[in-house]
Amino acid sequence: MELFSAEKYRAKRICVALSGGVDSVCLLHALHMQAERYGLMLTAVHVEHGIRGEESLRDAAFCEALCSEWGIPLTVEHTNIPALAAAWKVGIEEMARTYRYEHFTRLVKSGQCDAVATAHHRGDVAETVLFRLARGTALVGMHAIIERPELIRPMLGVSKDAILAYAEHYGLSYVEDSSNGDENYTRNFIRHEVLPVFSQISNGAEEHLVRFATLAARDDDYLYSLARKSIEHLGDEARIPADLPAPLLTRACLLCMEEEKDYTSAAIKEALKLATLQSGRRVTLASGREAAREYDSIVFYTPKEQDMRVLPFTPEAGAYFIGGREFCVDTAAREGALRVDLDAFPEGCVVRTRREGDVITPYHARRKTLKKFLTDRKISARAGKNLPLIARGEEILAVVGVEISDSVKITDTTARVGYLI
């Protein structure tokens, strides 16, 4: 009798998260039975939470005896979850889970194993789906319990009945966690009261819930892939089209906010609201970041002070750094560069950023204020305030990377062609 095939874990160093309960004992046994066939190197870890007093210590002793009998190296991690939960002001169940997974991560990162295996099974997936639906979730929440390279779950397709039958077939002993019957824990209530009702309503309800989660997660992955393609990155800025369909807009905003470690649902709603607002509206996110509606886009960025320096400009080859960006004057042709007549720049030109009263006569166009020019080009005030300019007084002779003044264009009499890039 075999619970699952361990072939896809061939030659891995696997550390089994062993609680002593029937699920984890069957997981360890199944991997142990296939270890030689697939070249598995097994160890185990038991986290003693300090929650159930003597019963908790009994479980640890059971795991030690079991691993000794089967010749599997075991480490036991003792901790005081109630004290940690009180210090962090979180529930005991949440704290225990967080501590376990942080410890599993340390085991992998320290090189003690390639992956930690947990005993989650099909029923756990169904419970998680119901729990998240009840609390309110989007499709992303249907990534209920998944495998990762460093965290494997060989029994996700296995039912609880199959696990119990396996334990009986091999005469496996295990311990019972008395807290599993405590329906004050939400998951226990779902397991003992809710899922059985679903099974009465429809045969195979548990399997159907798991299938729903699988399909929903697949759809979510696809929508995220489309959303990711819609994001344009420029330095630390991320720009997305404001007219994206709602399912893509939401995901694109979330992707842009991933680096905001402490962003809130309220901040997400405010960022999404920008799609319906006028250009120029903005919201503050975490970590000093902002999001703004800029014409047809929503832009996520770190606000920057305007660079008020003034640098002398020499119409020769050279480099300038202003407004957080570098530009070059070159006498050799450069792809994508603005072409200028270097001798058309009058004496006294400087490199600076925008000021009130600036004007420009764009190439083959009429004179206008720089503000109107930038608006016509759909360049926001935020982005425009640090654009490098070549100016003489209030007259702008070049907006680097955007446009040149008609007065410095190439003509039939141009002797020295320059390239701004």
C-alpha angles and dihedrals in degrees: 000000000000128000096198141337117263093196095114089058092056115159093000126140101234126190111198118215098228120193095165093244122125095262097054094039090054090046092052092045094048092051091044090053091052098038097099094043094054102027095248120170107208133201130156138216129202121195111205104201099193090231104115102039114214092006090058091051089047090057091051091050091049091053091049092051093046095050091045090053093049095041095241119143111241133192121197119208114201118198141153106241097175090057092046091047091052092048093049093039094232134122120278092239092052093045092050091051093047092049093049094051094045088053091048089052091052091052092055096041092050090056096244091127142358094234143358116231120212126194099235111147139185094282091055090055092051091048091050092049092053092044093052094043090052092051093045122261142170124228090281088069089063089074078093106165115349139172123249128184091259097038116048129186110191095176101054091114094045123098125225090244090057090050092051091047090051092051091050093047092056096034092238119179122216141162129254119230106221090207089065088078094050105106091193082085107082096222092051090053091051091047097048103030112019106039094049089055090051089050090053090052093049133010110238093022092145092053091046092053091051091049091049091052091049094051093043092051090049091052090047092052090052093049090049090052090054092046091050091054090055094060119096115201124204114171107306092341125099121195128193131179110260092216095062114133109267096254091054096039092055093049094044090053091049091050091051090050096048092105090055095093094189103034116144135219087249090058090050091052091049092050091050090048089062088075088071098042134085124268112277098039114123143177132208118240131186126295093029094296125136138198122211140181106239111179107292095354144068110224128199114202149142110255114244130200115241114263103237098184121124117212125190112248122220116188092229134097110292147111132259131191120202138136091023094300139087127227132181138214110215134178093204120080112268123191112245093012127135110248116223141172101246093200091055093071108099123224117274097042117153138190112236144129130264125305135182111272097030115148135187137192100209122214108292091349142100126276115267140158116281088237092059091043092055091045091051089051090049093241110149124232088244093056094036097055092073100036109127111248133189106214145167109202107313093336113103112211097179138009097204113236092009118054145334130226117258087240094069098042123128113267137175089269096051110129100177121038116199132190124216114202 
